[in-house]
Amino acid sequence: MSEKKIPYKIYLTENELPGAWYNMRADMKEKPAPLLNPGTGKPLTEEELSPVFCDELIRQELDNDTPYVEIPEEIRDFYKMYRPSPLVRAYCLEEKLETPAKIYYKFEGNNTSGSHKLNSAIAQAYYAKKQGLKGVTTETGAGQWGTALSMACSYFGLDCKVYMVKVSYEQKPFRREVMRTYGASVVPSPSESTEVGRKILKEHPGTTGSLGCAISEAVETATKNPGYRYVLGSVLNQVLLHQSVIGLETKTALDKYGIKPDIIIGCAGGGSNLGGLIAPFMGEKLRGEADYRIIAVEPASCPSFTRGVFAYDFCDTGMICPLAKMYTLGSSFIPSPNHAGGLRFHGMSTILSQLYHDGFMEAISVEQIPVFEAAELFARTEGILPAPESSHAIRAAIDEAVRCRETGEEKTILFGLTGTGYFDLVAYEKFHDGKMTDEIPTDEQLAESIARLPKLS
Ligand SMILES: *Cc1c(COP(=O)(O)O)cnc(C)c1O
């Protein structure tokens, strides 16, 4: 065979960093449904959103038509510190699996925050700075987003207030210290510092908090303090736009060697890494230029795509955020304390929800123990200690590769390796000690939270 030997890592140079993000919505015939004002049931306008979000980010959020958005020089300069990220050919994993499949993964864990979230954090911090704001507020559950945002804010000299779900604040002191190293103030939520926090503490003394509650506190702080806005690390259209840098780099690297993936796999929490990875490929699919099998992988404990409904719902449990049309389990659904913290969201990006609804992608759910088995196999063969979230995608990629072994098909499989698992070693410990369990919601539990979806006339 005269085929050029594909290197273990396909690196790009700085000059090959994409000059613009790609907005999949521009190529969608069925656009994602607009965010609605929960009070009026009408699509939210720029004016209504401006007390909460940065102006330029609102424009990106509402823009369904512009295909390419130039990446400002300042953001590209920051990207250059840790991008382009490597695209790796998983030769060792292929050999271990004795599969004829060719496996590639795009590794987003090679920055201090340890995940892809930095790609959007830096963009959001930039637009806040450009608007002359003093700072931003946000919530963090598992801690990856808060860490990424504190790095981005320190780079641009912005104040960063992170409401961290109390149970994580107490159980993940190291994440908290990374954030403080970058100058963020980290507040355990619920806190006494907001009206909504005081109310929740009064009603539920001793509560260890929830993401929904932390969102409510962060939004209240942003709207009550002049010069502050609220930022969010997943789900929103703007976040998928920024994350398209992942897919654009991947496509450039694959194109150099004439590689075309048959299957593209990503884990799905709010949908941002998957939306970013698939962006240019989905663009080709939407324009009818190419076809790919695209698979979203979610935890069986929080199965928004595979067991949810496609409907308008609140993005937060506090029911103060806009309504989004998405695959959802209902905003009152509280997933079990699964170790894949970054995948525990009841809803899903409206863009991916529409694409899934229209048959452009598939979804599967996987259980925790097989996910950690895949994580361990991956660590032992490819060397990288994967985040539990990322390991959902690894599980699915391995299963596809094993299927190829059985059928003899030489498929090319691409998956997103979103981050590293150094802060998740308690989960690995449970797995190694045989103490890992999984809680899969019953049909009755799901029916209950779905029955509480907001009724729109
Ligand atoms: C947050 C996170 C995810 C899930 O978020 P998406 O918005 O669905 O991408 C996946 N992997 C890691 C490592 C994360 O930190």
PDBQT file of the ligand as one rigid body, heavy atoms in Angstrom, charges set to zero:
ROOT
HETATM    1  C1  LIG A 501     -18.799  20.194  30.645  1.00  0.00    +0.000 C 
HETATM    2  C2  LIG A 501     -18.133  19.027  30.066  1.00  0.00    +0.000 A 
HETATM    3  C3  LIG A 501     -18.803  18.175  29.155  1.00  0.00    +0.000 A 
HETATM    4  C4  LIG A 501     -20.234  18.324  28.753  1.00  0.00    +0.000 C 
HETATM    5  O1  LIG A 501     -20.636  19.569  28.295  1.00  0.00    +0.000 OA
HETATM    6  P1  LIG A 501     -21.148  19.801  26.786  1.00  0.00    +0.000 P 
HETATM    7  O2  LIG A 501     -21.635  21.191  26.798  1.00  0.00    +0.000 OA
HETATM    8  O3  LIG A 501     -22.205  18.809  26.497  1.00  0.00    +0.000 OA
HETATM    9  O4  LIG A 501     -19.969  19.639  25.927  1.00  0.00    +0.000 OA
HETATM   10  C5  LIG A 501     -18.095  17.122  28.614  1.00  0.00    +0.000 A 
HETATM   11  N1  LIG A 501     -16.823  16.872  28.959  1.00  0.00    +0.000 NA
HETATM   12  C6  LIG A 501     -16.159  17.652  29.841  1.00  0.00    +0.000 A 
HETATM   13  C7  LIG A 501     -14.752  17.302  30.178  1.00  0.00    +0.000 C 
HETATM   14  C8  LIG A 501     -16.789  18.760  30.415  1.00  0.00    +0.000 A 
HETATM   15  O5  LIG A 501     -16.129  19.534  31.269  1.00  0.00    +0.000 OA
ENDROOT
TORSDOF 0
